[in-house]
Every structure is written in structure tokens, then in C-alpha cells.
Amino acid sequence: MRTKIKEFRARHNLTQSDLADKVGVRRETIVFLEAGKYNPSLQLAHDVAKVLGTSIEELFIFN
Amino acid sequence: MIGNPDWFTIRKWGGWGLTPKTWQGWVYILVMVLPLVLVTAIFRLSPETIKTVTLVWVSIIMLDVFDMMIHLKRDEREEKHEALAERNAAWFIVFILAFGMIIKALVTQNPDAVLDPVILTALFGGVLVKALTHFYLRDK
């Protein structure tokens, strides 16, 4: 799994901590999410996509 | 109850329980432990009274720590990691207890060796807790 979280986060001028606070997780979770090492729940994927103003399909790329 | 879960973090590397992450956590430990030390060390109490006071006080501490462990905030990744770590620890404990009792009974040639009430309570209690957890989660 790859993600475009970092790219979208930069567009919205958000730090990892900002995004973590907005979706209610720890910063480490965002770090692993961005690196494609953590497979999030549908709820978290939805929340991250919503904060970044995009869709889950756009944000997460499954090979 | 008494302590605040925000003062602590779940202990990951050294067993079970909580580790202070703020100064309030350290103060909590001091405040909770000091009265017990003072009561048992300063006052001339009978051994029976000391035993009772210790039992009551330690029970209060354990209940409060348990309450904080339940209410401590975790995100979904932490919950998953904790669940897997606890599952692996539980499997290891069950394996050692069950296998250990069988080996002990065989080596000592004494079937009573497998009837340790504490170990049996732990094992059957674990079975009950597991069943209750599945019952609670069945529609989720």
C-alpha cells in the first residue's frame, strides 16, 4: 500500500502533529500511515481523507 | 477514581501496568505509596493490623491502576498492538501453566500437583473472560 498523505498534507500546510490531532491519533500513527506501513481502519482512512479534502481512493493506492 | 489516566502511559516493555509520563504521575505514586510505608514503619501496629492495612491499601491502588488502564486513551494502532501483545502473552502463560502442570504431575507422580487452586482459577477464569469478551463482541 502507498499513500499520498504527505503530498496532500503539504498542500494543506499541515504538520504530522496537526493531522494527528485533527483525526484523533498519535503522530507516530501518521508517520507509519504515510510510510505505507500501517493499514488503517475504514474510519481512520475516511477521517484523514476528509481532513485533507480528498477521497480514500485518491489517498490510498493499493498495488 | 483517584488518579488521572493522562498522567500515565501503558507499560510496554517491562510487564503490565502504567508508567508515569508527567510529574503528576510521579506525585501519584509517591502519594499512594508513602502512606503505606509511613503507617507500617512509624506506628507500632500489630502484624495482623499491618497485614490488613497493606491488603486494603494495595487493593485500592490496584483497582485505581486498573481503572486508569481501562480509561487510558489509545489510538487504533496502539489498540491493535496492545491486543496482539496481550494475546501473545496470554497464549504463552496458558501454555506454560498447562504444560507445566502436566510435566509436574508426571515427574512427581502426584496427580494432586495439577490441582493448584490458584493456577486452576487463573486458567478457568481466563476461559470465562475470553467467552465473555466474545459474547460482548459478537454483534460488533
Backbone of each chain as ProteinMPNN parsed JSONL, in Angstrom:
{"seq_chain_A": "MRTKIKEFRARHNLTQSDLADKVGVRRETIVFLEAGKYNPSLQLAHDVAKVLGTSIEELFIFN", "coords_chain_A": {"N_chain_A": [[0.843, -1.199, 0.0], [0.546, 2.213, -0.834], [0.641, 5.688, -0.006], [-0.73, 9.012, -0.484], [-0.612, 10.828, 1.457], [1.354, 12.498, 2.585], [1.865, 14.268, 0.523], [-0.657, 15.522, 0.147], [-0.937, 16.574, 2.662], [1.071, 18.468, 2.728], [0.087, 20.214, 0.836], [-2.053, 21.284, 2.219], [-0.726, 22.546, 4.149], [-0.152, 21.329, 6.623], [1.24, 19.911, 9.575], [2.58, 16.722, 10.63], [1.796, 16.344, 13.246], [-0.337, 18.143, 13.44], [-2.216, 16.974, 11.704], [-2.535, 14.544, 12.999], [-3.724, 15.375, 15.41], [-6.122, 16.376, 14.423], [-7.427, 14.113, 13.475], [-7.482, 12.524, 15.645], [-5.431, 10.715, 16.476], [-2.171, 9.373, 17.416], [0.948, 11.011, 16.636], [2.846, 9.22, 15.691], [1.309, 7.282, 14.471], [0.446, 8.567, 12.167], [2.923, 8.875, 10.949], [3.63, 6.184, 10.347], [1.504, 5.582, 8.742], [1.833, 7.294, 6.549], [4.157, 6.209, 5.559], [3.222, 3.938, 4.52], [3.16, 1.714, 6.062], [1.294, 1.085, 7.895], [-1.907, -0.25, 8.041], [-4.837, 1.326, 7.91], [-8.003, 1.633, 9.735], [-11.26, 1.699, 8.183], [-12.664, 3.871, 9.117], [-10.623, 5.604, 10.078], [-9.208, 6.042, 7.705], [-11.178, 7.356, 6.246], [-11.524, 9.647, 7.866], [-9.001, 10.878, 7.65], [-8.899, 11.374, 4.918], [-11.039, 13.145, 4.707], [-10.19, 15.357, 6.248], [-8.053, 16.119, 4.66], [-9.32, 16.917, 2.438], [-10.005, 15.199, 0.314], [-10.549, 12.023, -1.389], [-10.79, 8.6, -0.2], [-9.919, 6.786, -2.137], [-8.266, 8.349, -3.678], [-6.268, 8.934, -1.919], [-5.153, 6.584, -0.863], [-3.25, 4.042, -2.268], [-3.534, 0.947, -3.556], [-1.596, -1.833, -4.439]], "CA_chain_A": [[0.0, 0.0, 0.0], [1.228, 3.507, -0.835], [-0.323, 6.765, 0.27], [-0.355, 10.369, -0.905], [-0.922, 11.679, 2.62], [2.388, 13.527, 2.742], [1.642, 15.241, -0.56], [-1.873, 16.294, 0.462], [-0.681, 17.295, 3.916], [1.881, 19.632, 2.363], [-0.818, 21.157, 0.146], [-2.887, 21.937, 3.243], [0.181, 23.167, 5.109], [-0.355, 20.693, 7.93], [2.322, 19.039, 10.049], [2.086, 15.387, 11.035], [1.11, 16.524, 14.529], [-1.628, 18.798, 13.175], [-3.119, 15.971, 11.132], [-2.808, 13.565, 14.067], [-4.687, 15.994, 16.334], [-7.425, 16.538, 13.76], [-8.12, 12.816, 13.309], [-7.512, 11.858, 16.957], [-4.463, 9.626, 16.672], [-0.841, 9.858, 17.772], [1.758, 11.391, 15.473], [3.508, 8.006, 15.191], [0.373, 6.575, 13.58], [0.517, 9.284, 10.887], [4.239, 8.542, 10.373], [3.554, 4.84, 9.76], [0.478, 5.653, 7.688], [2.487, 7.935, 5.39], [5.172, 5.292, 5.031], [2.519, 2.77, 3.977], [3.438, 0.552, 6.922], [0.13, 0.809, 8.744], [-3.165, -0.385, 7.313], [-5.793, 1.937, 8.841], [-9.414, 1.24, 9.672], [-12.025, 2.494, 7.217], [-12.998, 5.128, 9.802], [-9.453, 6.49, 10.089], [-8.944, 6.411, 6.305], [-12.208, 8.347, 5.925], [-11.236, 10.888, 8.6], [-7.803, 11.508, 7.074], [-9.298, 11.877, 3.594], [-11.926, 14.292, 4.906], [-9.361, 16.483, 6.699], [-7.197, 16.542, 3.55], [-10.198, 17.358, 1.363], [-9.953, 14.308, -0.84], [-11.253, 10.761, -1.169], [-9.937, 7.477, 0.202], [-9.335, 6.216, -3.366], [-7.199, 9.26, -4.125], [-5.223, 8.992, -0.885], [-4.515, 5.279, -0.642], [-3.064, 3.299, -3.515], [-3.252, -0.472, -3.301], [-0.993, -2.468, -5.619]], "C_chain_A": [[0.887, 1.261, 0.0], [0.183, 4.574, -0.509], [0.191, 8.105, -0.252], [-0.594, 11.357, 0.246], [0.072, 12.834, 2.74], [2.169, 14.664, 1.74], [0.433, 16.148, -0.24], [-1.696, 17.129, 1.73], [0.092, 18.577, 3.633], [1.006, 20.69, 1.678], [-1.662, 21.95, 1.14], [-2.048, 22.592, 4.342], [-0.025, 22.629, 6.534], [0.88, 19.879, 8.303], [1.712, 17.682, 10.393], [1.305, 15.499, 12.348], [-0.267, 17.159, 14.349], [-2.648, 17.774, 12.684], [-3.526, 14.946, 12.2], [-3.87, 14.111, 15.033], [-6.082, 16.058, 15.714], [-8.182, 15.213, 13.622], [-8.093, 11.977, 14.595], [-6.627, 10.638, 17.092], [-3.126, 10.232, 17.083], [-0.045, 10.158, 16.492], [2.438, 10.171, 14.838], [2.619, 7.263, 14.201], [0.379, 7.229, 12.196], [1.833, 8.955, 10.173], [4.172, 7.191, 9.661], [2.539, 4.773, 8.623], [1.105, 6.225, 6.41], [3.492, 6.998, 4.729], [4.538, 4.035, 4.43], [2.732, 1.521, 4.801], [2.26, 0.198, 7.819], [-1.14, 0.823, 7.913], [-4.295, 0.145, 8.201], [-7.195, 1.341, 8.737], [-10.099, 2.138, 8.635], [-12.355, 3.867, 7.805], [-11.834, 6.116, 9.757], [-9.125, 6.964, 8.667], [-9.921, 7.508, 5.877], [-11.894, 9.689, 6.577], [-10.048, 11.631, 8.001], [-8.161, 12.126, 5.722], [-10.14, 13.141, 3.729], [-11.117, 15.545, 5.304], [-8.526, 17.027, 5.531], [-8.007, 16.909, 2.303], [-10.146, 16.507, 0.118], [-10.715, 13.018, -0.525], [-10.26, 9.669, -0.751], [-9.206, 6.912, -1.019], [-8.144, 7.047, -3.841], [-5.987, 9.18, -3.192], [-4.443, 7.687, -0.725], [-4.449, 4.506, -1.949], [-2.665, 1.867, -3.171], [-2.714, -1.126, -4.574], [-1.68, -3.804, -5.93]], "O_chain_A": [[1.857, 1.346, 0.753], [-1.013, 4.371, -0.717], [1.393, 8.297, -0.436], [-0.754, 12.558, 0.029], [-0.309, 13.983, 2.964], [2.276, 15.845, 2.071], [0.509, 17.372, -0.347], [-2.229, 18.232, 1.852], [-0.184, 19.628, 4.21], [1.16, 21.89, 1.906], [-1.949, 23.129, 0.931], [-2.576, 23.117, 5.322], [-0.063, 23.386, 7.504], [1.49, 19.237, 7.449], [0.492, 17.524, 10.439], [0.287, 14.833, 12.535], [-1.234, 16.775, 15.007], [-3.777, 17.709, 13.17], [-4.685, 14.542, 12.293], [-4.794, 13.397, 15.42], [-7.087, 15.828, 16.385], [-9.413, 15.185, 13.647], [-8.614, 10.863, 14.629], [-6.998, 9.652, 17.729], [-2.967, 11.453, 17.097], [-0.334, 9.625, 15.421], [2.588, 10.094, 13.618], [3.1, 6.69, 13.224], [0.325, 6.54, 11.178], [1.861, 8.779, 8.954], [4.602, 7.064, 8.514], [2.697, 4.008, 7.672], [0.915, 5.682, 5.322], [3.655, 6.993, 3.509], [5.238, 3.174, 3.897], [2.521, 0.405, 4.325], [2.237, -0.87, 8.431], [-1.415, 1.774, 7.181], [-4.678, -0.527, 9.159], [-7.523, 0.642, 7.779], [-9.582, 3.192, 8.265], [-12.333, 4.882, 7.109], [-12.011, 7.294, 9.447], [-8.807, 8.133, 8.451], [-9.529, 8.474, 5.223], [-11.983, 10.737, 5.936], [-10.075, 12.854, 7.86], [-7.776, 13.256, 5.421], [-9.977, 14.091, 2.963], [-11.331, 16.635, 4.773], [-8.313, 18.234, 5.421], [-7.441, 17.178, 1.243], [-10.231, 17.016, -1.0], [-11.43, 12.933, 0.473], [-9.051, 9.809, -0.93], [-8.018, 6.597, -0.945], [-7.151, 6.514, -4.337], [-4.843, 9.335, -3.618], [-3.236, 7.692, -0.484], [-5.451, 4.337, -2.643], [-1.614, 1.614, -2.582], [-3.299, -0.991, -5.648], [-1.307, -4.482, -6.888]]}, "seq_chain_B": "MIGNPDWFTIRKWGGWGLTPKTWQGWVYILVMVLPLVLVTAIFRLSPETIKTVTLVWVSIIMLDVFDMMIHLKRDEREEKHEALAERNAAWFIVFILAFGMIIKALVTQNPDAVLDPVILTALFGGVLVKALTHFYLRDK", "coords_chain_B": {"N_chain_B": [[-11.513, 7.52, 39.382], [-9.098, 7.913, 41.614], [-6.532, 8.577, 40.483], [-5.388, 10.146, 37.36], [-5.759, 9.129, 34.039], [-4.343, 10.483, 32.069], [-1.922, 11.084, 33.122], [-0.278, 8.996, 32.818], [1.311, 6.331, 30.886], [0.765, 3.341, 28.995], [2.487, 0.483, 30.135], [4.883, -0.981, 28.161], [7.215, -2.424, 27.767], [8.139, -3.578, 30.113], [6.494, -5.54, 31.466], [3.215, -5.468, 32.977], [0.864, -2.789, 33.561], [1.217, 0.684, 34.511], [3.202, 3.49, 33.396], [4.617, 6.432, 34.617], [4.133, 9.503, 32.841], [4.05, 12.141, 33.197], [4.805, 14.755, 35.613], [2.827, 14.691, 37.487], [2.108, 12.051, 37.555], [4.283, 10.835, 38.826], [4.035, 12.072, 41.311], [1.601, 10.999, 42.07], [2.312, 8.297, 42.452], [4.047, 8.589, 44.607], [2.308, 9.708, 46.542], [0.475, 7.669, 46.822], [1.97, 5.514, 47.705], [3.505, 6.337, 49.861], [1.837, 6.758, 52.295], [1.33, 4.109, 53.053], [3.886, 3.117, 53.606], [4.599, 4.831, 55.702], [2.595, 4.341, 57.638], [3.065, 1.644, 58.231], [5.706, 1.729, 59.068], [6.125, 3.797, 60.989], [4.034, 3.838, 62.954], [3.325, 1.8, 65.767], [2.131, -0.969, 65.058], [0.194, -3.981, 65.242], [1.253, -7.122, 63.79], [-0.883, -8.304, 62.442], [-2.638, -6.165, 61.993], [-1.036, -4.588, 60.33], [-0.884, -6.303, 58.162], [-3.573, -6.32, 57.327], [-4.031, -3.58, 56.769], [-2.158, -3.221, 54.7], [-3.161, -5.012, 52.778], [-5.692, -3.876, 52.206], [-4.943, -1.305, 51.31], [-3.224, -1.859, 49.123], [-5.043, -3.142, 47.5], [-6.755, -1.018, 46.906], [-4.992, 0.619, 45.433], [-4.429, -1.098, 43.271], [-6.975, -1.39, 42.097], [-7.434, 1.248, 41.323], [-5.332, 1.676, 39.514], [-6.018, -0.236, 37.601], [-8.454, 0.832, 36.755], [-7.529, 3.212, 35.593], [-5.99, 2.117, 33.546], [-7.956, 1.034, 31.912], [-9.297, 3.329, 31.09], [-7.367, 4.792, 29.807], [-6.299, 6.761, 27.064], [-6.055, 5.49, 23.8], [-4.898, 5.26, 20.451], [-6.125, 3.765, 17.352], [-4.046, 2.207, 16.257], [-2.341, 1.76, 18.419], [-4.111, 0.332, 20.031], [-4.471, -2.005, 18.508], [-1.843, -3.016, 18.511], [-1.464, -3.408, 21.251], [-3.467, -5.277, 21.786], [-2.572, -7.49, 20.285], [-0.095, -7.983, 21.512], [-0.921, -8.584, 24.132], [-2.462, -10.854, 23.622], [-0.497, -12.645, 22.67], [1.074, -12.831, 24.973], [-0.805, -13.951, 26.727], [-1.295, -16.447, 25.51], [1.244, -17.6, 25.806], [1.487, -17.714, 28.603], [-0.678, -19.42, 29.271], [0.111, -21.731, 27.937], [2.516, -22.399, 29.275], [1.577, -22.725, 31.935], [-0.364, -24.814, 31.674], [1.113, -26.884, 30.371], [3.22, -27.042, 32.159], [1.935, -27.928, 34.502], [1.171, -30.5, 33.757], [3.661, -31.724, 33.238], [4.753, -31.493, 35.785], [3.01, -33.112, 37.258], [3.565, -35.563, 36.073], [6.305, -35.923, 36.605], [6.448, -35.807, 39.418], [4.802, -37.845, 39.992], [2.388, -37.4, 41.117], [-0.866, -36.732, 41.045], [-2.192, -34.716, 42.342], [-0.637, -32.533, 42.069], [-1.451, -31.118, 39.904], [-3.609, -29.803, 40.742], [-3.515, -27.216, 41.735], [-5.134, -24.603, 43.26], [-4.945, -21.849, 42.673], [-3.716, -21.695, 40.161], [-5.532, -23.179, 38.657], [-7.818, -21.566, 38.961], [-6.91, -19.305, 37.611], [-6.64, -20.314, 34.999], [-9.282, -21.294, 34.361], [-10.692, -18.997, 34.878], [-9.623, -17.385, 32.908], [-10.666, -18.672, 30.661], [-13.341, -18.083, 31.025], [-13.323, -15.256, 30.913], [-12.474, -14.902, 28.287], [-14.634, -16.057, 26.871], [-16.711, -14.365, 27.697], [-15.809, -11.978, 26.591], [-15.95, -12.537, 23.83], [-18.697, -12.889, 23.696], [-19.594, -10.319, 24.305], [-18.588, -8.997, 22.105], [-19.862, -10.094, 19.922], [-21.841, -8.997, 18.184], [-20.588, -6.879, 17.013]], "CA_chain_B": [[-11.333, 7.286, 40.814], [-8.156, 8.835, 42.255], [-5.547, 9.044, 39.501], [-5.842, 10.574, 36.041], [-5.056, 8.341, 33.013], [-3.464, 11.34, 31.259], [-0.613, 11.194, 33.771], [0.468, 7.753, 32.612], [1.268, 5.636, 29.611], [0.752, 1.89, 29.222], [3.813, -0.123, 30.17], [5.009, -1.893, 27.022], [8.446, -3.231, 27.721], [8.501, -4.208, 31.396], [5.362, -6.166, 32.15], [1.9, -4.832, 32.875], [0.658, -1.644, 34.449], [1.365, 2.032, 33.965], [4.455, 4.208, 33.621], [4.324, 7.867, 34.64], [4.682, 10.301, 31.739], [4.074, 13.542, 33.648], [5.219, 14.849, 37.031], [1.683, 14.312, 38.328], [2.172, 10.591, 37.686], [5.263, 10.524, 39.884], [3.437, 12.515, 42.579], [0.57, 9.997, 42.384], [2.992, 7.121, 43.019], [4.541, 8.987, 45.929], [1.159, 9.906, 47.437], [-0.201, 6.386, 47.052], [2.851, 4.552, 48.373], [4.024, 6.892, 51.116], [1.028, 6.462, 53.48], [1.506, 2.705, 53.436], [5.212, 2.998, 54.221], [4.569, 5.55, 56.985], [1.722, 3.633, 58.601], [3.69, 0.399, 58.676], [7.028, 1.96, 59.668], [6.128, 4.712, 62.142], [3.128, 3.416, 64.029], [3.573, 0.461, 66.298], [0.914, -1.755, 64.82], [0.375, -5.434, 65.311], [1.472, -7.71, 62.452], [-2.186, -8.549, 61.808], [-3.141, -4.871, 61.502], [-0.197, -4.212, 59.181], [-1.301, -7.163, 57.049], [-4.886, -5.862, 56.865], [-3.857, -2.25, 56.153], [-1.448, -3.427, 53.431], [-4.086, -5.661, 51.836], [-6.714, -2.897, 51.788], [-4.305, -0.221, 50.565], [-2.748, -2.393, 47.833], [-6.256, -3.39, 46.697], [-7.212, 0.293, 46.394], [-4.04, 1.032, 44.382], [-4.61, -1.972, 42.098], [-8.251, -1.031, 41.468], [-7.281, 2.558, 40.691], [-4.46, 1.49, 38.339], [-6.839, -0.977, 36.636], [-9.413, 1.805, 36.23], [-6.811, 4.121, 34.691], [-5.583, 1.347, 32.363], [-9.132, 0.905, 31.048], [-9.689, 4.631, 30.543], [-6.261, 5.472, 29.134], [-6.605, 6.954, 25.642], [-5.171, 4.853, 22.827], [-5.467, 5.333, 19.113], [-6.416, 2.409, 16.861], [-2.805, 1.446, 16.059], [-1.91, 1.326, 19.753], [-5.043, -0.714, 20.476], [-4.146, -3.241, 17.785], [-0.565, -3.525, 19.007], [-1.665, -3.876, 22.622], [-4.272, -6.508, 21.724], [-1.724, -8.587, 19.808], [0.908, -8.279, 22.544], [-1.609, -9.237, 25.255], [-2.84, -12.197, 23.157], [0.704, -13.485, 22.655], [1.455, -13.069, 26.369], [-1.794, -14.868, 27.309], [-1.025, -17.791, 24.973], [2.471, -18.104, 26.414], [1.19, -18.032, 30.009], [-1.547, -20.604, 29.301], [0.915, -22.888, 27.526], [3.449, -22.743, 30.355], [0.818, -23.219, 33.093], [-0.976, -26.107, 31.378], [2.184, -27.84, 30.112], [3.973, -27.156, 33.407], [1.189, -28.765, 35.453], [1.234, -31.886, 33.275], [5.037, -32.197, 33.481], [4.918, -31.612, 37.249], [2.259, -34.298, 37.695], [4.265, -36.758, 35.59], [7.598, -36.044, 37.287], [6.262, -36.102, 40.842], [3.863, -38.971, 40.09], [1.354, -36.968, 42.048], [-1.905, -36.001, 40.298], [-2.608, -33.521, 43.096], [0.202, -31.401, 41.652], [-2.158, -30.331, 38.88], [-4.811, -29.209, 41.331], [-3.232, -25.95, 42.416], [-6.348, -23.793, 43.071], [-4.659, -20.536, 42.073], [-3.48, -21.902, 38.722], [-6.811, -23.598, 38.051], [-8.679, -20.378, 38.894], [-6.391, -18.444, 36.53], [-6.955, -20.924, 33.696], [-10.734, -21.297, 34.12], [-11.076, -17.577, 34.824], [-9.244, -16.934, 31.569], [-11.663, -19.233, 29.734], [-14.574, -17.311, 31.237], [-13.108, -13.889, 30.408], [-12.436, -14.992, 26.826], [-16.01, -16.294, 26.407], [-17.487, -13.134, 27.922], [-15.35, -10.982, 25.616], [-16.564, -12.896, 22.542], [-20.14, -12.644, 23.831], [-19.763, -8.862, 24.23], [-18.195, -8.501, 20.777], [-20.454, -10.917, 18.859], [-22.622, -8.212, 17.223], [-19.852, -5.645, 16.664]], "C_chain_B": [[-10.372, 8.307, 41.424], [-7.188, 9.44, 41.228], [-6.18, 9.444, 38.177], [-5.055, 9.804, 34.975], [-4.081, 9.164, 32.173], [-2.067, 11.475, 31.867], [0.298, 10.016, 33.429], [0.425, 7.283, 31.166], [1.305, 4.137, 29.923], [2.18, 1.347, 29.193], [3.909, -1.164, 29.052], [6.145, -2.894, 27.195], [8.735, -3.969, 29.019], [7.308, -4.763, 32.143], [4.072, -5.404, 31.948], [1.82, -3.642, 33.818], [0.892, -0.328, 33.733], [2.755, 2.591, 34.26], [4.133, 5.695, 33.621], [4.903, 8.573, 33.416], [4.674, 11.792, 32.084], [4.487, 13.56, 35.123], [4.078, 14.456, 37.961], [1.653, 12.799, 38.56], [3.12, 10.163, 38.78], [4.726, 10.926, 41.263], [2.385, 11.498, 43.031], [1.218, 8.772, 43.05], [3.445, 7.414, 44.449], [3.389, 9.056, 46.938], [0.485, 8.567, 47.761], [0.655, 5.41, 47.858], [3.281, 5.038, 49.759], [3.161, 6.577, 52.358], [1.212, 5.032, 53.982], [2.834, 2.506, 54.161], [5.198, 3.639, 55.605], [3.764, 4.788, 58.033], [2.411, 2.385, 59.129], [5.016, 0.633, 59.4], [6.972, 2.78, 60.961], [5.271, 4.196, 63.29], [3.429, 1.981, 64.478], [2.281, -0.359, 66.204], [1.225, -3.241, 64.923], [0.571, -5.983, 63.906], [0.147, -7.937, 61.712], [-2.765, -7.263, 61.205], [-2.36, -4.428, 60.268], [-0.632, -4.997, 57.945], [-2.622, -6.655, 56.451], [-4.77, -4.518, 56.136], [-3.199, -2.389, 54.778], [-2.392, -4.001, 52.378], [-5.112, -4.664, 51.287], [-6.095, -1.823, 50.885], [-3.838, -0.684, 49.178], [-3.946, -2.676, 46.921], [-6.768, -2.088, 46.083], [-6.313, 0.751, 45.242], [-4.283, 0.218, 43.109], [-5.898, -1.633, 41.353], [-8.131, 0.283, 40.707], [-6.425, 2.454, 39.429], [-5.244, 0.78, 37.233], [-7.838, -0.032, 35.954], [-8.728, 2.76, 35.24], [-6.385, 3.403, 33.415], [-6.737, 1.202, 31.382], [-9.418, 2.221, 30.341], [-8.571, 5.387, 29.829], [-6.54, 5.568, 27.63], [-5.566, 6.265, 24.76], [-5.768, 5.091, 21.457], [-5.564, 3.906, 18.572], [-5.158, 1.565, 16.652], [-2.285, 0.91, 17.399], [-2.8, 0.202, 20.28], [-4.742, -2.046, 19.819], [-2.864, -3.868, 18.328], [-0.717, -4.115, 20.41], [-2.424, -5.203, 22.622], [-3.422, -7.697, 21.295], [-0.697, -8.993, 20.865], [0.275, -9.02, 23.722], [-2.011, -10.671, 24.869], [-1.63, -13.13, 23.197], [1.143, -13.828, 24.076], [0.504, -14.084, 27.007], [-1.556, -16.293, 26.815], [0.203, -18.412, 25.641], [2.198, -18.543, 27.859], [0.36, -19.31, 30.106], [-0.743, -21.862, 28.953], [1.824, -23.34, 28.666], [2.703, -23.329, 31.561], [0.274, -24.621, 32.832], [0.098, -27.187, 31.2], [2.976, -28.096, 31.392], [3.271, -28.049, 34.42], [1.26, -30.239, 35.054], [2.615, -32.482, 33.563], [5.251, -32.442, 34.98], [4.232, -32.873, 37.763], [2.98, -35.576, 37.28], [5.551, -36.989, 36.368], [7.408, -36.455, 38.749], [5.371, -37.334, 41.069], [2.719, -38.668, 41.054], [0.298, -36.153, 41.298], [-2.375, -34.737, 41.024], [-1.808, -32.288, 42.691], [-0.504, -30.535, 40.626], [-3.361, -29.606, 39.467], [-4.52, -27.949, 42.145], [-4.411, -25.002, 42.184], [-6.098, -22.437, 42.407], [-4.49, -20.678, 40.558], [-4.772, -22.293, 38.02], [-7.775, -22.423, 37.919], [-8.234, -19.466, 37.759], [-6.805, -18.997, 35.168], [-8.453, -20.869, 33.399], [-11.289, -19.862, 34.087], [-10.769, -16.991, 33.454], [-10.232, -17.419, 30.524], [-12.95, -18.409, 29.803], [-14.449, -15.896, 30.645], [-13.107, -13.892, 28.874], [-13.849, -15.152, 26.26], [-16.856, -15.036, 26.555], [-17.102, -12.048, 26.916], [-15.965, -11.26, 24.247], [-18.067, -12.63, 22.563], [-20.426, -11.153, 23.656], [-19.529, -8.353, 22.804], [-18.976, -9.142, 19.63], [-21.225, -10.118, 17.809], [-21.889, -6.947, 16.769], [-18.954, -5.866, 15.458]], "O_chain_B": [[-10.771, 9.433, 41.721], [-7.052, 10.659, 41.126], [-7.339, 9.132, 37.901], [-3.824, 9.815, 34.992], [-3.114, 8.629, 31.63], [-1.138, 11.93, 31.199], [1.495, 10.04, 33.716], [-0.366, 7.755, 30.349], [1.805, 3.718, 30.966], [2.977, 1.712, 28.329], [3.118, -2.106, 28.999], [6.034, -4.059, 26.812], [9.521, -4.916, 29.012], [7.13, -4.485, 33.329], [3.849, -4.781, 30.91], [2.613, -3.513, 34.75], [0.779, -0.237, 32.511], [3.397, 2.215, 35.241], [3.446, 6.175, 32.719], [6.024, 8.283, 32.999], [5.228, 12.607, 31.346], [4.515, 12.524, 35.788], [4.301, 13.96, 39.066], [1.231, 12.328, 39.617], [2.826, 9.26, 39.563], [4.931, 10.221, 42.251], [2.287, 11.175, 44.215], [0.739, 8.279, 44.071], [3.255, 6.612, 45.363], [3.489, 8.528, 48.045], [-0.017, 8.377, 48.869], [0.13, 4.581, 48.601], [3.402, 4.253, 50.7], [3.709, 6.165, 53.38], [1.245, 4.784, 55.187], [2.906, 1.827, 55.185], [5.717, 3.069, 56.565], [4.204, 4.616, 59.17], [2.354, 2.094, 60.323], [5.41, -0.169, 60.247], [7.693, 2.487, 61.915], [5.713, 4.124, 64.437], [3.739, 1.098, 63.678], [1.476, -0.421, 67.134], [2.356, -3.684, 64.719], [0.109, -5.384, 62.934], [0.078, -7.778, 60.493], [-3.296, -7.253, 60.094], [-2.938, -3.955, 59.289], [-0.737, -4.455, 56.845], [-2.771, -6.572, 55.231], [-5.32, -4.331, 55.051], [-3.625, -1.757, 53.811], [-2.422, -3.541, 51.237], [-5.37, -4.61, 50.085], [-6.646, -1.479, 49.839], [-4.035, 0.016, 48.185], [-3.868, -2.471, 45.71], [-7.161, -2.043, 44.917], [-6.8, 1.21, 44.21], [-4.336, 0.77, 42.009], [-5.914, -1.592, 40.123], [-8.649, 0.425, 39.6], [-6.74, 3.059, 38.404], [-5.145, 1.152, 36.064], [-8.038, -0.09, 34.741], [-9.28, 3.074, 34.185], [-6.41, 3.987, 32.331], [-6.535, 1.24, 30.168], [-9.739, 2.243, 29.153], [-8.787, 6.482, 29.31], [-6.959, 4.596, 27.002], [-4.361, 6.432, 24.947], [-6.989, 5.122, 21.301], [-5.147, 2.954, 19.232], [-5.188, 0.349, 16.845], [-1.85, -0.237, 17.497], [-2.32, -0.752, 20.891], [-4.752, -3.089, 20.473], [-2.797, -5.073, 18.572], [-0.173, -5.176, 20.716], [-2.078, -6.131, 23.353], [-3.531, -8.783, 21.865], [-0.454, -10.179, 21.09], [0.857, -9.968, 24.25], [-1.912, -11.588, 25.684], [-1.716, -14.255, 23.689], [1.535, -14.961, 24.359], [0.941, -14.972, 27.739], [-1.608, -17.241, 27.6], [0.203, -19.591, 25.995], [2.63, -19.616, 28.28], [0.653, -20.182, 30.924], [-0.893, -22.909, 29.583], [1.888, -24.528, 28.982], [3.148, -24.318, 32.142], [0.428, -25.515, 33.665], [0.014, -28.262, 31.794], [3.358, -29.232, 31.675], [3.916, -28.833, 35.116], [1.393, -31.116, 35.908], [2.725, -33.6, 34.067], [5.839, -33.443, 35.388], [4.782, -33.607, 38.584], [3.01, -36.552, 38.029], [5.856, -38.119, 36.75], [8.109, -37.331, 39.255], [5.213, -37.798, 42.198], [2.169, -39.556, 41.706], [0.548, -34.998, 40.951], [-2.889, -33.808, 40.401], [-2.225, -31.154, 42.927], [-0.195, -29.352, 40.49], [-4.054, -28.875, 38.759], [-5.205, -27.662, 43.126], [-4.677, -24.627, 41.042], [-6.946, -21.939, 41.667], [-5.039, -19.898, 39.78], [-5.072, -21.805, 36.93], [-8.465, -22.286, 36.908], [-9.062, -18.918, 37.032], [-7.26, -18.257, 34.297], [-8.855, -20.447, 32.314], [-12.234, -19.567, 33.357], [-11.546, -16.206, 32.909], [-10.596, -16.679, 29.611], [-13.558, -18.085, 28.784], [-15.356, -15.411, 29.968], [-13.669, -12.996, 28.244], [-14.221, -14.48, 25.299], [-17.622, -14.681, 25.659], [-17.954, -11.294, 26.446], [-16.445, -10.344, 23.578], [-18.64, -12.197, 21.563], [-21.365, -10.766, 22.961], [-20.179, -7.411, 22.353], [-18.773, -8.77, 18.475], [-21.26, -10.522, 16.647], [-22.506, -6.045, 16.204], [-18.264, -4.943, 15.024]]}, "name": "protein", "num_of_chains": 2, "seq": "MRTKIKEFRARHNLTQSDLADKVGVRRETIVFLEAGKYNPSLQLAHDVAKVLGTSIEELFIFNMIGNPDWFTIRKWGGWGLTPKTWQGWVYILVMVLPLVLVTAIFRLSPETIKTVTLVWVSIIMLDVFDMMIHLKRDEREEKHEALAERNAAWFIVFILAFGMIIKALVTQNPDAVLDPVILTALFGGVLVKALTHFYLRDK"}
